[in-house]
Amino acid sequence: MGEMPLANSFLKSPEEFAAEQFYPLDLYFCENCSLVQLLDVIDPEVLFRNYIYVTGTSETMAAHNRNYAESVIESGKLEPKDLVVEIASNDGTLLNFFRLQGFRILGVEPAENISRLARENGIPTINDFFNSSCAERILSSNGPARVVLANNVLAHVDDTVGFLKGCRTLLTENGFVVLEVPYLRELLQNLEYDTVYHEHLCYFSITTLMRLCERVNLGIFRMDFVPVHGGSLRMFAAPGIDHSNSVVMLAADEEKLDMTRRRRYESFADKVQQHRTELRSLLERFKSDGRNVVAYGAPAKGNTLLNYCDIGTDLVSHTVDKSPLKVGRYTPGKHLPVRAVGSLLEEQPDYVLLLAWNFANEIMQQQQEYSRRGGRFILPLPRPEVINEIPPPYQRGGKVGAE
């Protein structure tokens, strides 16, 4: 995908533009284990020690986390004495639902600013990167955990085997691990290439998750599909058991979709290049017609899209976002100014490009007045289209396999 800036490295002022760092962003497929991955690894101290993404700014994520907590509590038949540990716990939004139900909780969050925010919100949080030694310290000071949660973090880890070993170390005898990862099948089928950036080192299928768990003596007993982040897997695994038959069958389905063969990824690459041409052509047509286009959202995925498609302020004047950590800054690479969401109604642009397309339902519901005045939305993926309502592919969800 070329040289890219770090997707969450927003700039404070134009004076910082010249010194901005760019790194190769190339995606690889392993023909042995089928893992899709980056080989160029950025120091996690650079990526995560001062982070700008918080989970608590989205209503969609709040609802997702509430349902997530209920699912874990029901599946494990948790009791108040049980300890729930979340790795990469961010601002503690998910753990707070467990706290409200009376469970013991502990977060592990490497970003100093975000872990401080979590503690201010009453969530006990260790400011550290999670690994085997961190797991031993938690075990010594807090005792074993009935459940270890890890959401959208396994993809960020270079040593995935060591990470899962640490999770297993923390567990009680009847404990289990629950993790969420974006699903590779959705990335391929819906052309979600904007989810590729330097923080995401790995892109998981069920096949690769099974092989990874086997390395650390974990068996997957349940696999749910959840619609968050464009389509994710929620994996339930426990020590010393075999993978359930339903999970094995799901892996067989992936083979039928060619997800274990190189040709599937070569086809994907061709479609990504075609998409760039189509999206730029649409925006260039709007510009030649004198239309004004702004973007909604400043997510990491949006910065991959902007940079790969070479969309700068000549085509999209600025973007808007609800996060106070991003408003007033500039997006990495293409340097779109980030403004407050309220500016949409003040300026009433002709079109809004949904960079945060995974929250399209929420955004369009909140911006009904903008639509009533004649504003239109551009959904960039899987193919660019102007919309007034969300098409069916963005209303997916449900359980894909459980025993």
PyMOL commands that set and color helices and strands:
alter all, ss='L'
color gray80, all
select helices_A, chain A and resi 14-19+44-48+55-57+59-76+93-100+112-120+132-142+154-156+160-170+184-189+193-195+206-215+228-230+245-256+262-288+300-308+343-347+357-366+368-372+392-395
alter helices_A, ss='H'
color red, helices_A
select strands_A, chain A and resi 3-4+23-24+27-29+36-38+83-87+104-108+125-126+145-151+171-182+202-203+218-226+232-239+293-296+319-321+338-340+351-354+376-379+385-387+398-402
alter strands_A, ss='S'
color yellow, strands_A
deselect
rebuild
show_as cartoon
